[in-house]
Amino acid sequence: MKMNIKNMKTVWGAWICLGLFVPTACSDMFETDSTSVVFESGNRLDSPNDSLYSIMGILAQIQRLGDRYVLMGELRGDLMEATANADVDLQEISRFEVSASNPYKMMNDYYQVINNCNYAIAHMDTTLVDYEDKVMIPEFAQIKVIRAWTYWQLALLCGEVSWIETPVLDLEASLKDYPQKNQEQLAELLIEDLKPYIGVRDLNYGSVDGLNLDKVFIPVDMLLGDLYLFLNQYADAATAYYRLIKERELTVTAMYRNAWLDISRKGFSYFMHTSGLSYATNEVVSSLVYSSNPKDYHPLLLRWSYNDKAFIAPAQSFVEDMAEALYVVGVEGKPTVSGYCDGDLRGQAVLSGGSVIASAYGLMTLNNVAATYICKFSNMDKTIVTGGSDPENEALGGLYLQRTLPLYRVSHVYLRLAEALNRLGKPTMAFAVLKYGLNATTIENPNRVKQSERKGEIYTDFTEDIFADNVGTATRGRGNGIPYDNEFYIIPDFNTETSAGTLEDSILFVEDRIVDEMAAETCFEGNRFFDLLRVARHRNQYPAYMAKKVSERFGENAERMEQALMEEERWYLK
């Protein structure tokens, strides 16, 4: 099936005349001089084509959220910062000083997506049957998921949102009727809204604009897991993540062979690792459509990061932490470590000749400007516009479009499962996600996973053959030998009968390692700030834990920034 997302927008616009003069910011949603948003009356979405067009129209709108999704999740974390070249808007975000006029504080695009979802939900005929199959239910379910995801992004950004379930006809008149929901209230509401759609058939429309559309939809179990995890409902979170893993047969592979460029490590030329995320591989579970048409959408993240005039860059503290990580080289199948190096390859790698190969970032020279640049966006799914040029990024030597941005990858699913397992009192099983990989060999080995942590819960069963090749996430950046490292990468006092450490000590140690793995695996992808806030909730250190971590990138101003970040108005867009 060949379609154009831009055309889908046109069709959708025929159904919904969105003269949205809505929100100027989270706190002043719907404060506007205009009172009307006009919908065509009497329309019923009662054919499969209607449902297809509606969901394509919604996906077209989501394209506008890509930049903000990444920037608001990363520029306020501990892994990315704005450079001296950045405009004032990005500087404000990086410093937690977002002014009222900052365009990234405007939330109208989020509410446009929600409003169009509400229209589709209100008008879609879910009773339509073809050979006893309710053919509209998968689209209906996905629109519910998209609405929930969009609402959740708003809540993470703003702290509370206006809950609107129906298409808005008269904004000013209806404003007083919209209840405000805080994050906890919204999470509980969204969970109940999504639970009926567990197990609904996944959507796959084939190829649209050259994109494989099975990657652009959000699995209901992934979002449910995230909502449960935020609420500290760890068993429910683990169950949701496991259900997704089992249904899609998701495994962590030792190398992203189909997704990353092969590189070799200095001093270990025989050992191959990989770097640079590709949309088209099984590594990606869900992604945002970012650029579909060069006339309408621009490769801003690529311009801002991989450019001699870079606006955004990896935080120096993050680069130093990654350089200090221990890299363990081993021969697969042999219980020995054959060598140690410094550095996590998911950052950058150094070849035997000393040259740098960039993964998430790299020290290099672009147009005679030497710096450490973010390279992850350059390594992602992109295409060059034939004959095109980008005057704002001459370093690339052409016009590149980033087609997609990863929303969820296999490593996201497993690391969040590990986060839940750890908080359920299963630190050795959680640590196994990082070091060994969850498979029969790992689960049945009492030296890897304490057998007391196997209590028959469904989310602890990784003994089936589909998981046989599962490896630890740390393998990806620190070598195949890491499962055999019993000196540098272990839970302290794990096998000691009279350990002075407590279960809580082990949980906190493993949680620290999970947070480190999240940084290495998913840096610059839009998660970090919210990951830190969530872990702060787990620890009852909200937001002190986040404040401490983020402040590290401010160098000599770290102490001042840590104190500033204890103030809620700094980290919510009020």
Residue pairs with C-beta under 8 A, 6 or more apart in sequence:
1 205
1 206
1 207
1 208
2 207
2 208
3 56
3 205
3 208
3 209
4 208
4 209
4 292
4 293
5 56
5 59
5 60
5 63
5 208
5 209
5 289
5 292
5 293
6 60
6 292
6 293
6 296
8 53
8 56
8 57
8 59
8 60
8 208
9 56
9 57
9 60
9 61
11 53
11 56
11 57
12 53
12 54
12 56
12 57
12 58
12 60
12 116
13 57
14 40
15 39
15 40
15 43
15 45
15 54
15 57
15 119
16 39
16 40
16 57
16 115
16 116
16 119
16 167
17 37
17 38
17 39
17 40
18 37
18 112
18 115
18 116
19 34
19 36
19 37
19 38
20 37
20 108
20 111
20 112
20 115
21 32
21 33
21 34
21 37
21 171
22 29
22 30
22 32
22 37
22 108
22 111
22 112
22 115
22 168
22 171
23 29
23 30
23 31
23 106
23 107
23 108
23 111
24 31
24 32
24 106
24 108
25 100
25 105
25 106
25 107
25 573
26 105
26 107
26 154
26 157
26 158
26 159
26 160
26 161
26 572
26 573
26 574
27 158
27 574
29 107
29 111
29 161
29 162
30 162
30 168
30 171
30 172
30 174
30 175
30 178
32 171
32 172
34 171
35 170
35 171
35 172
35 173
36 169
36 170
36 171
37 115
37 167
37 168
37 169
37 170
37 171
38 169
39 119
39 167
39 169
43 123
44 123
44 125
45 51
45 54
45 120
45 123
45 124
45 125
45 136
46 124
46 125
46 128
47 128
48 128
48 135
48 136
50 124
51 120
51 124
51 135
51 136
51 139
51 140
52 139
52 205
54 116
54 120
54 124
54 139
54 143
55 120
55 139
55 142
55 143
55 146
55 203
56 208
57 116
58 113
58 116
58 117
58 120
58 143
58 146
59 146
59 216
59 289
60 289
60 292
61 109
61 112
61 113
61 116
62 113
62 146
62 150
62 288
62 289
63 288
63 289
63 290
63 291
63 292
63 297
64 109
65 109
65 110
65 113
65 150
65 153
65 288
66 288
66 290
66 301
66 405
67 300
67 301
68 104
68 109
69 153
69 288
69 405
69 526
70 301
70 405
70 524
70 525
70 526
71 90
71 93
71 104
71 312
72 93
72 104
72 157
72 526
72 529
73 525
73 526
73 527
73 528
73 529
73 530
74 80
74 312
74 523
74 524
74 525
74 526
74 527
74 528
74 529
75 81
75 82
75 90
75 93
75 94
75 312
76 93
76 94
76 96
76 529
76 550
76 571
77 528
77 529
77 531
77 532
77 549
77 550
78 315
78 317
78 318
78 519
78 528
78 532
78 549
78 550
78 552
78 553
79 314
79 315
79 318
79 519
79 523
79 524
79 528
79 553
80 94
80 312
80 313
80 314
80 315
80 318
80 374
80 523
80 524
80 528
81 94
81 312
81 313
81 314
81 315
81 553
82 90
82 91
82 93
82 94
82 95
82 311
82 312
82 313
83 310
83 311
83 312
83 313
85 309
85 310
85 311
86 94
86 304
86 311
86 312
87 311
89 102
89 103
89 104
90 304
90 311
90 312
92 98
92 99
92 102
93 102
93 104
96 561
96 564
96 565
96 570
96 571
98 104
98 105
98 573
99 105
105 573
107 154
107 157
107 158
107 573
110 150
110 153
110 154
111 154
111 164
113 146
113 147
113 150
114 147
114 150
114 151
114 164
115 164
115 167
115 168
117 143
117 144
117 146
117 147
117 150
118 147
118 164
118 165
118 166
118 167
118 168
119 167
120 140
120 143
121 140
121 143
121 144
121 147
122 166
122 167
124 136
124 139
124 140
124 143
125 136
126 134
126 136
126 137
126 140
127 134
128 134
128 135
128 136
129 135
137 200
137 201
138 200
138 201
138 202
138 203
139 203
141 197
141 200
141 220
142 203
142 217
142 218
144 193
144 194
144 197
145 194
145 197
145 217
145 218
145 219
145 220
145 223
146 218
148 190
148 193
148 194
148 223
149 218
149 223
151 161
151 163
151 186
151 190
152 186
152 187
152 190
152 223
152 226
152 227
154 161
155 161
155 181
155 182
155 183
155 186
155 187
156 183
156 530
156 533
157 572
157 573
158 572
158 573
158 574
159 182
159 183
159 568
159 572
159 574
160 180
160 181
160 182
160 183
160 186
161 180
161 181
161 186
162 178
162 179
162 180
162 181
163 178
163 179
163 180
163 181
163 186
163 189
164 178
168 174
181 189
183 230
184 231
187 227
187 230
187 231
188 231
190 223
190 227
191 224
191 227
191 228
194 220
194 223
194 224
194 227
195 224
197 220
198 220
198 221
198 224
198 243
200 220
202 214
202 217
202 219
203 213
203 214
203 217
204 213
204 214
205 213
206 212
206 213
207 213
209 292
209 293
210 383
210 403
211 279
211 289
211 292
211 403
211 404
212 279
212 280
215 279
215 284
215 285
215 286
215 287
215 404
216 286
216 287
216 288
216 289
216 404
217 286
218 286
218 407
218 408
219 244
219 248
219 285
219 286
219 408
221 240
221 241
221 243
221 244
221 247
222 240
222 241
222 244
222 285
222 286
222 408
222 412
222 413
224 236
224 240
225 237
225 238
225 240
225 241
225 244
225 413
225 416
225 417
225 420
226 237
226 416
228 234
228 236
228 237
228 240
228 420
229 237
229 416
229 419
229 420
229 534
230 534
230 537
232 423
232 537
232 538
234 420
234 421
234 423
234 424
235 420
235 424
235 457
235 459
237 416
237 417
237 419
237 420
238 417
238 420
238 421
238 424
238 457
238 459
239 457
239 458
239 459
241 413
241 414
241 416
241 417
241 420
241 459
242 417
242 458
242 459
244 250
244 285
244 413
245 413
245 414
245 417
248 285
249 466
250 285
250 410
250 413
250 414
251 410
251 466
251 467
251 469
251 470
252 410
252 411
252 414
252 437
252 470
252 471
252 472
252 473
252 475
252 476
253 283
253 410
253 469
253 471
254 332
254 469
254 471
254 475
254 476
254 480
255 272
255 273
255 274
255 476
256 274
256 275
256 277
256 281
256 283
256 476
257 274
258 278
258 280
258 281
258 282
258 283
259 274
259 276
259 277
259 278
259 281
259 283
260 273
260 274
260 275
260 276
260 277
260 278
260 359
260 379
261 274
261 275
261 276
261 357
261 379
262 272
262 273
262 274
263 272
263 273
263 274
263 275
263 345
263 349
263 351
263 357
263 359
264 270
264 271
264 272
264 273
264 349
264 351
264 352
265 271
265 273
265 327
265 329
265 341
265 345
265 349
265 350
265 351
266 341
266 349
266 350
266 351
266 352
266 354
267 339
267 341
267 352
268 329
268 339
268 341
269 351
269 352
271 329
271 479
271 480
273 345
273 349
273 476
273 477
274 476
275 345
275 346
275 349
275 357
275 358
275 359
275 360
275 379
276 359
276 375
276 376
276 378
276 379
276 380
277 283
277 284
277 376
277 379
277 380
277 381
277 406
277 409
278 284
278 380
278 381
279 287
279 380
279 381
279 403
279 404
279 406
280 381
282 410
283 409
283 410
283 411
284 404
284 406
284 408
284 409
285 407
285 408
285 409
285 410
285 412
285 413
286 406
286 407
286 408
287 381
287 404
287 405
287 406
287 407
287 408
288 404
288 405
288 407
289 403
289 404
290 297
290 301
290 402
290 403
290 404
290 405
291 297
291 298
291 299
291 401
291 402
291 403
292 403
294 385
294 388
294 399
294 401
297 401
299 382
299 390
299 393
299 399
299 400
299 401
299 402
301 377
301 402
301 405
302 377
302 378
302 382
302 393
302 396
302 400
302 402
303 311
303 390
303 392
303 393
304 310
304 311
304 312
305 311
305 312
305 313
305 373
305 374
305 375
305 376
305 377
305 378
305 524
306 366
306 373
306 374
306 375
306 377
306 378
306 393
306 395
306 396
307 366
307 373
307 392
307 393
307 395
307 396
308 366
308 367
308 368
308 369
308 371
308 394
308 395
309 369
310 371
310 373
310 374
312 374
313 361
313 371
313 372
313 373
313 374
314 347
314 360
314 361
314 372
314 374
314 523
314 524
315 552
315 553
316 372
316 553
316 555
317 552
317 553
317 555
318 519
318 523
318 553
319 347
319 361
319 372
321 516
321 519
322 343
322 344
322 346
322 347
322 348
322 519
322 520
323 342
323 343
323 344
323 347
324 342
324 343
325 342
325 343
325 344
325 477
325 478
325 516
325 520
326 340
326 341
326 342
326 478
326 485
326 488
326 489
327 340
327 341
327 342
327 343
327 344
327 345
327 477
327 478
327 479
328 337
328 339
328 340
328 478
328 479
328 481
328 482
328 484
328 485
328 488
328 489
329 337
329 338
329 339
329 340
329 341
329 479
329 480
329 481
330 336
330 337
330 338
330 479
330 480
330 481
330 482
330 483
330 484
331 338
331 480
331 481
332 480
334 484
335 484
336 481
336 484
337 481
337 484
337 485
338 481
339 481
340 488
343 349
343 350
344 477
344 478
344 520
345 359
345 476
345 477
345 478
346 359
346 360
346 476
346 477
346 520
346 521
346 523
347 359
347 360
347 361
347 477
347 520
348 356
348 357
348 358
348 359
348 360
348 361
348 362
348 363
349 356
349 357
349 359
350 356
350 357
351 357
356 362
356 363
356 364
358 364
358 373
358 375
358 378
358 379
359 375
359 376
359 379
360 374
360 375
360 376
360 523
360 524
361 372
361 373
361 374
361 375
361 376
362 372
362 373
362 375
363 370
363 371
363 372
364 370
364 371
364 372
364 373
366 373
366 395
367 394
367 395
374 524
376 523
376 524
376 525
377 402
377 524
378 396
378 400
380 402
380 404
380 405
380 406
381 402
381 403
381 404
382 400
382 401
382 402
382 403
383 400
383 401
383 403
384 398
384 399
384 400
384 401
385 398
385 399
385 400
385 401
388 398
388 399
389 398
389 399
390 396
390 398
390 399
390 400
405 525
405 526
406 525
407 526
409 521
409 522
409 525
411 473
411 476
411 521
411 522
412 521
412 522
412 527
414 433
414 438
414 473
415 433
415 473
415 514
415 517
415 518
415 521
415 522
417 433
417 459
418 430
418 431
418 433
418 434
418 510
418 514
419 430
419 511
419 514
419 535
419 538
420 459
421 429
421 430
421 433
421 459
421 460
422 430
422 431
422 507
422 510
422 511
422 514
423 507
423 511
423 538
425 453
425 503
425 507
426 453
426 460
427 453
427 491
427 503
427 506
427 507
427 509
427 510
428 448
428 449
428 450
428 453
428 491
428 494
428 506
429 438
429 443
429 449
429 450
429 453
429 454
429 460
430 510
430 514
431 491
431 510
431 513
432 438
432 442
432 443
432 448
432 449
432 472
433 472
433 473
434 472
434 473
434 474
434 513
434 514
434 517
435 448
435 472
435 474
435 482
435 483
435 485
435 489
436 442
436 448
436 471
436 472
436 483
437 467
437 470
437 471
437 472
437 475
437 483
438 462
438 467
438 470
439 462
439 463
439 467
439 468
439 469
439 470
440 462
440 463
440 464
440 467
440 468
442 448
442 449
442 462
442 470
443 449
443 454
443 460
443 461
443 462
443 463
444 463
447 495
453 460
454 460
462 470
471 480
471 483
472 482
472 483
473 517
473 521
474 482
474 489
474 517
475 482
475 483
476 521
477 520
477 521
478 489
482 489
491 506
491 509
491 510
492 501
492 505
492 506
492 509
493 499
493 500
493 501
494 506
508 539
511 535
511 538
511 539
515 531
515 532
515 535
515 549
518 527
518 528
518 531
519 528
522 528
529 546
529 550
529 571
532 545
532 546
532 549
532 550
533 542
533 543
533 546
533 571
535 545
535 546
536 542
536 543
536 544
536 545
536 546
539 545
543 565
543 566
543 568
543 571
544 566
546 565
546 571
547 561
547 562
547 563
547 565
547 566
548 562
550 561
550 562
550 565
551 558
551 559
551 561
551 562
551 565
552 558
554 560
554 561
564 570
565 571
